[in-house]
Amino acid sequence: MIKWFDDPVPQLAACAITMGNFDGLHLGHQKVLAILTEQAQAKGLPAVVLTYWEHPGHFIHFQHQVPILTPRLLKRQLLEARVAGQVYFLNFTN
């Protein structure tokens, strides 16, 4: 299930969670997501991914624009396919 930054992130009493930009969804990202799903299932907890709609580097690196490796909608599709749980896109702003 994908939730957008307009929806509040629920208060979960217990969950397996990871947070990151996940731009590119390279092999390292895929491993993190696989471990998240495995650990959540093993402990009977919901798997939750917190990621960003805007790349945080756009607000932190003022000298240059950070290139986007994975367009937003593709990122959404890739996360939906990889994560057996909830994915929240947060709005990263100044």
KOLPA-151686 format. One line per field, with one value per atom (N, C-alpha, C, O, CB): atom name; x, y, z. Coordinates in pm, whole numbers, always signed. Glycine has a CB too. Example, Ala and Ser with C-alpha at 12.3 -4.5 7.8 and 13.67 -1.06 7.14 Angstrom:
BEGIN
a = (N,CA,C,O,CB,N,CA,C,O,CB)
xx = (+1319,+1230,+1320,+1424,+1131,+1285,+1367,+1290,+1341,+1408)
yy = (-569,-450,-330,-332,-447,-225,-106,+3,+114,-60)
zz = (+780,+780,+780,+846,+905,+708,+714,+787,+804,+572)
//
This chain:
BEGIN
a = (N,CA,C,O,CB,N,CA,C,O,CB,N,CA,C,O,CB,N,CA,C,O,CB,N,CA,C,O,CB,N,CA,C,O,CB,N,CA,C,O,CB,N,CA,C,O,CB,N,CA,C,O,CB,N,CA,C,O,CB,N,CA,C,O,CB,N,CA,C,O,CB,N,CA,C,O,CB,N,CA,C,O,CB,N,CA,C,O,CB,N,CA,C,O,CB,N,CA,C,O,CB,N,CA,C,O,CB,N,CA,C,O,CB,N,CA,C,O,CB,N,CA,C,O,CB,N,CA,C,O,CB,N,CA,C,O,CB,N,CA,C,O,CB,N,CA,C,O,CB,N,CA,C,O,CB,N,CA,C,O,CB,N,CA,C,O,CB,N,CA,C,O,CB,N,CA,C,O,CB,N,CA,C,O,CB,N,CA,C,O,CB,N,CA,C,O,CB,N,CA,C,O,CB,N,CA,C,O,CB,N,CA,C,O,CB,N,CA,C,O,CB,N,CA,C,O,CB,N,CA,C,O,CB,N,CA,C,O,CB,N,CA,C,O,CB,N,CA,C,O,CB,N,CA,C,O,CB,N,CA,C,O,CB,N,CA,C,O,CB,N,CA,C,O,CB,N,CA,C,O,CB,N,CA,C,O,CB,N,CA,C,O,CB,N,CA,C,O,CB,N,CA,C,O,CB,N,CA,C,O,CB,N,CA,C,O,CB,N,CA,C,O,CB,N,CA,C,O,CB,N,CA,C,O,CB,N,CA,C,O,CB,N,CA,C,O,CB,N,CA,C,O,CB,N,CA,C,O,CB,N,CA,C,O,CB,N,CA,C,O,CB,N,CA,C,O,CB,N,CA,C,O,CB,N,CA,C,O,CB,N,CA,C,O,CB,N,CA,C,O,CB,N,CA,C,O,CB,N,CA,C,O,CB,N,CA,C,O,CB,N,CA,C,O,CB,N,CA,C,O,CB,N,CA,C,O,CB,N,CA,C,O,CB,N,CA,C,O,CB,N,CA,C,O,CB,N,CA,C,O,CB,N,CA,C,O,CB,N,CA,C,O,CB,N,CA,C,O,CB,N,CA,C,O,CB,N,CA,C,O,CB,N,CA,C,O,CB,N,CA,C,O,CB,N,CA,C,O,CB,N,CA,C,O,CB,N,CA,C,O,CB,N,CA,C,O,CB,N,CA,C,O,CB,N,CA,C,O,CB,N,CA,C,O,CB,N,CA,C,O,CB,N,CA,C,O,CB,N,CA,C,O,CB)
xx = (+84,+0,+90,+182,-96,+63,+139,+56,-61,+177,+116,+52,+134,+257,+39,+68,+136,+154,+94,+58,+236,+271,+154,+164,+380,+43,-74,-145,-216,-170,-127,-188,-98,+24,-214,-154,-67,-12,-82,-144,+112,+171,+107,+107,+328,+53,-16,+81,+200,-94,+29,+106,+103,+2,+50,+213,+221,+288,+396,+299,+223,+279,+408,+504,+178,+410,+530,+531,+428,+533,+647,+660,+808,+895,+599,+834,+969,+974,+891,+1004,+1072,+1072,+1209,+1311,+1023,+1211,+1334,+1301,+1187,+1396,+1402,+1381,+1498,+1614,+1366,+1467,+1573,+1516,+1395,+1668,+1601,+1555,+1528,+1436,+1658,+1607,+1591,+1588,+1513,+1464,+1670,+1681,+1770,+1883,+1737,+1719,+1795,+1757,+1766,+1942,+1715,+1682,+1786,+1752,+1542,+1912,+2023,+2023,+1935,+2158,+2120,+2123,+2127,+2067,+2244,+2195,+2199,+2060,+2019,+2298,+1989,+1852,+1763,+1683,+1794,+1777,+1695,+1720,+1627,+1724,+1846,+1879,+1815,+1759,+2032,+1822,+1760,+1610,+1556,+1785,+1544,+1400,+1367,+1266,+1346,+1451,+1429,+1444,+1363,+1528,+1546,+1566,+1449,+1401,+1700,+1405,+1289,+1170,+1106,+1254,+1139,+1024,+1041,+947,+1002,+1160,+1187,+1172,+1108,+1328,+1231,+1224,+1081,+1038,+1316,+1009,+871,+787,+709,+810,+804,+728,+768,+682,+751,+896,+944,+891,+866,+1098,+874,+828,+678,+625,+905,+612,+469,+433,+329,+400,+519,+500,+473,+511,+623,+408,+394,+528,+606,+288,+555,+675,+638,+536,+730,+722,+695,+821,+931,+647,+804,+913,+875,+767,+942,+964,+949,+1049,+1169,+970,+1001,+1088,+1039,+947,+1090,+1099,+1071,+1018,+1061,+1195,+927,+877,+982,+1014,+740,+1034,+1143,+1276,+1283,+1124,+1378,+1510,+1561,+1567,+1610,+1598,+1647,+1766,+1785,+1686,+1845,+1960,+1924,+2007,+2038,+1801,+1758,+1751,+1754,+1624,+1740,+1726,+1853,+1868,+1609,+1943,+2064,+2185,+2266,+2089,+2199,+2313,+2277,+2212,+2354,+2318,+2278,+2369,+2333,+2275,+2484,+2579,+2543,+2578,+2716,+2473,+2439,+2309,+2268,+2553,+2245,+2122,+2158,+2245,+2037,+2094,+2118,+2040,+1919,+2077,+2108,+2035,+1944,+1978,+2133,+1830,+1736,+1764,+1762,+1587,+1792,+1819,+1691,+1683,+1906,+1591,+1465,+1351,+1325,+1443,+1281,+1167,+1065,+1053,+1100,+994,+903,+805,+790,+826,+738,+637,+699,+640,+555,+817,+888,+931,+921,+1010,+979,+1017,+898,+911,+1069,+783,+661,+634,+606,+541,+641,+615,+716,+679,+619,+842,+947,+929,+946,+1085,+895,+872,+749,+750,+857,+643,+523,+556,+503,+413,+643,+678,+771,+769,+744,+850,+952,+911,+964,+1073,+819,+789,+654,+552,+792,+654,+529,+485,+496,+546,+436,+397,+353,+306,+510,+370,+326,+445,+551,+252,+425,+527,+468,+360,+576,+541,+496,+595,+715,+481,+543,+622,+604,+492,+581,+710,+707,+750,+829,+796,+700,+733,+852,+837,+611,+969,+1090,+1099,+1107,+1219,+1098,+1103,+1204,+1260,+962,+1224,+1310,+1254,+1312,+1324)
yy = (-116,+0,+124,+134,-1,+216,+340,+453,+469,+371,+530,+648,+770,+763,+638,+878,+1000,+1092,+1072,+1070,+1193,+1281,+1362,+1422,+1374,+1366,+1436,+1355,+1411,+1468,+1223,+1136,+1130,+1119,+993,+1137,+1126,+985,+887,+1166,+976,+846,+798,+871,+854,+678,+632,+609,+586,+504,+616,+583,+432,+376,+656,+367,+222,+184,+233,+162,+97,+55,-23,-6,-31,-106,-184,-212,-245,-318,-198,-227,-246,-210,-112,-305,-309,-194,-187,-450,-106,+16,+46,+17,+135,+102,+155,+291,+317,+58,+376,+511,+547,+521,+613,+606,+650,+704,+697,+536,+759,+814,+705,+717,+913,+600,+486,+527,+472,+410,+625,+666,+567,+543,+812,+510,+413,+269,+182,+433,+245,+110,+9,-92,+69,+38,-50,-176,-193,+24,-262,-390,-372,-452,-471,-271,-245,-209,-258,-132,-123,-89,-213,-234,+20,-293,-413,-508,-571,-485,-518,-603,-548,-624,-613,-418,-356,-386,-421,-202,-372,-396,-544,-576,-350,-633,-777,-812,-888,-860,-758,-783,-725,-789,-722,-606,-546,-640,-668,-409,-688,-776,-906,-953,-807,-965,-1089,-1070,-1151,-1140,-964,-939,-909,-955,-822,-834,-803,-931,-951,-705,-1017,-1142,-1232,-1293,-1215,-1241,-1328,-1283,-1367,-1329,-1154,-1101,-1072,-1028,-975,-1096,-1071,-923,-886,-1144,-840,-695,-642,-705,-625,-527,-465,-410,-357,-353,-422,-363,-223,-203,-452,-126,+13,+75,+60,+95,+143,+218,+364,+402,+167,+447,+592,+642,+618,+663,+710,+765,+906,+956,+675,+967,+1108,+1128,+1060,+1192,+1221,+1259,+1346,+1323,+1335,+1442,+1526,+1472,+1429,+1677,+1473,+1428,+1525,+1645,+1419,+1476,+1566,+1650,+1761,+1485,+1600,+1675,+1805,+1895,+1592,+1816,+1942,+2054,+2171,+1924,+2020,+2120,+2134,+2231,+2085,+2037,+2036,+2084,+2161,+1897,+2041,+2078,+2200,+2189,+1960,+2314,+2437,+2473,+2560,+2549,+2411,+2445,+2383,+2438,+2401,+2270,+2204,+2125,+2089,+2112,+2099,+2021,+1873,+1827,+2052,+1798,+1655,+1583,+1602,+1603,+1502,+1432,+1323,+1259,+1369,+1305,+1201,+1079,+1087,+1249,+965,+841,+769,+710,+749,+776,+706,+807,+863,+589,+831,+922,+876,+757,+931,+971,+944,+830,+741,+1068,+832,+730,+592,+492,+766,+586,+458,+410,+292,+470,+501,+468,+408,+308,+593,+468,+417,+274,+187,+507,+250,+116,+15,-97,+119,+52,-39,-73,-188,+21,+27,+1,-86,-176,+133,-60,-144,-291,-381,-94,-313,-448,-517,-640,-446,-442,-498,-511,-597,-416,-428,-422,-486,-448,-277,-583,-644,-569,-621,-799,-449,-367,-230,-213,-355,-133,+3,+91,+81,+61,+177,+271,+411,+439,+242,+498,+635,+730,+726,+669,+813,+919,+1044,+1096,+943,+1093,+1212,+1332,+1319,+1196,+1447,+1571,+1635,+1690,+1667,+1628,+1686,+1831,+1853,+1602,+1926,+2066,+2141,+2086,+2131,+2267,+2351,+2359,+2426,+2491)
zz = (+0,+0,+0,+81,+122,-90,-99,-40,-74,-246,+46,+102,+60,+55,+259,+32,-9,+110,+215,-121,+92,+202,+255,+362,+160,+183,+234,+342,+426,+121,+340,+440,+562,+547,+383,+681,+799,+815,+788,+926,+857,+887,+1017,+1116,+898,+1019,+1139,+1255,+1234,+1111,+1373,+1492,+1508,+1549,+1620,+1476,+1486,+1617,+1649,+1365,+1691,+1820,+1799,+1874,+1897,+1698,+1668,+1518,+1459,+1749,+1458,+1315,+1284,+1363,+1227,+1168,+1114,+1014,+923,+1047,+1030,+949,+893,+957,+1032,+775,+718,+658,+619,+612,+652,+601,+511,+545,+716,+398,+308,+180,+156,+279,+97,-29,-133,-214,-83,-131,-222,-369,-448,-188,-404,-543,-616,-575,-554,-721,-799,-766,-851,-776,-644,-598,-646,-708,-646,-616,-654,-567,-482,-642,-588,-516,-364,-291,-560,-317,-173,-119,-14,-142,-192,-152,-154,-63,-246,-258,-269,-152,-102,-401,-109,+6,+134,+213,+23,+154,+272,+274,+378,+273,+160,+153,+174,+236,+18,+123,+144,+292,+346,+60,+358,+501,+581,+675,+550,+545,+613,+606,+708,+550,+487,+468,+546,+610,+319,+541,+615,+765,+832,+583,+817,+961,+1006,+1112,+998,+926,+961,+966,+1059,+860,+866,+864,+980,+1043,+730,+1009,+1117,+1253,+1340,+1119,+1271,+1400,+1402,+1503,+1433,+1289,+1282,+1290,+1345,+1393,+1235,+1239,+1098,+999,+1301,+1088,+956,+909,+989,+960,+780,+719,+671,+605,+601,+703,+668,+608,+662,+792,+495,+432,+433,+387,+286,+486,+477,+374,+388,+616,+272,+170,+138,+202,+42,+40,+12,-129,-222,+34,-143,-275,-345,-462,-264,-275,-327,-274,-159,-286,-355,-311,-204,-230,-431,-84,+21,-23,+27,+143,-115,-163,-231,-238,-257,-280,-341,-239,-275,-408,-113,-8,+76,+151,+81,+65,+147,+68,+121,+202,-56,-140,-223,-327,-232,-178,-245,-362,-442,-147,-374,-479,-614,-719,-439,-612,-737,-722,-611,-782,-833,-835,-828,-902,-962,-741,-728,-837,-848,-586,-919,-1025,-966,-867,-1125,-1028,-989,-1075,-1198,-1004,-1011,-1085,-1125,-1233,-1000,-1039,-1065,-1057,-950,-964,-1168,-1163,-1059,-1031,-1301,-1002,-890,-916,-832,-859,-1029,-1054,-1072,-1031,-1177,-1133,-1143,-1005,-974,-1237,-923,-785,-712,-640,-710,-730,-668,-714,-631,-700,-843,-898,-846,-811,-1052,-841,-794,-647,-606,-818,-566,-424,-402,-317,-348,-479,-468,-498,-434,-564,-595,-636,-535,-525,-772,-462,-374,-228,-157,-381,-182,-39,-11,-69,+11,+78,+124,+249,+360,+153,+230,+344,+298,+186,+444,+385,+357,+321,+382,+478,+222,+180,+193,+142,+32,+261,+280,+213,+241,+430,+125,+63,+147,+158,-87,+205,+288,+207,+114,+412,+241,+173,+243,+352,+171,+182,+239,+187,+67,+201,+278,+239,+328,+423,+248,+293,+375,+516,+601,+313)
//
